[in-house]
Amino acid sequence: MKNLIAQIAKFGIVGVIAAVMDFGILNIFVATLHMNATAAGTISFCLSLIFNYLASMKFVFVHRDDMARWMEMAIFFSAVVGLLINFAILWAATEVLLPSGAMPGDATYALYTNGGKNCGNSCCGSMEFRYSQMAARRTERRCYRREFVLA
C-alpha cells in the first residue's frame, strides 16, 4: 500500500510539472513571441508530453519486459488523440470564439488561449484517467488468470 501511495504521489508531481511546463511554454510563445496559439499549443503539448513520458518511465513506473505491445501502442494512440483534442479546442477558442481584432500578445488573446488550453487539458486528463482505469483492470485480469493457471 505504501508503494502505491508513493507511486500516486510521484505520478501527481510529474503531472503537475508537465502541466506547468505546458502552460509556461504556451504563454512564452504567445505573449513574448506573439506566436499563433494553435501552433504554440501544439509545441507546448508535445514538449510536455515528452517530459511526462520520460519522467514517468524514470521516476514513477517500473519498466516491465512483459508489457504488451498493444499497451505501448494504446498509450501512443491516446497521446495522439489528446493532441488532436487539445488542438481542436485551442483552435476553436482562438479562431472561432475570440472577439475580432484581438491579436497574439493582447490580454484578450492570452485569456482565450489559456481558457482553451484549460478546456483541452481537462478533456485530455479525464480521457487519460478513464483509459488508465481500463488498462489497469485489463492488466489485473491478465495477472489473475496467470496466477490462477500457475497455482
Secondary structure, DSSP 8 states (H G I E B T S, - for coil): -HHHHHHHHHHHHHHHHHHHHHHHHHHIIIIIS---HHHHHHHHHHHHHHHHHHHIIIIIS---TT--HHHHHHHHHHHHHHHHHHHHHHHIIIIISS-TT--TTSHHHHHHHHHHHHHHHHHHHHHHHHHHHHHHHHHHHHHHHHHHHH-
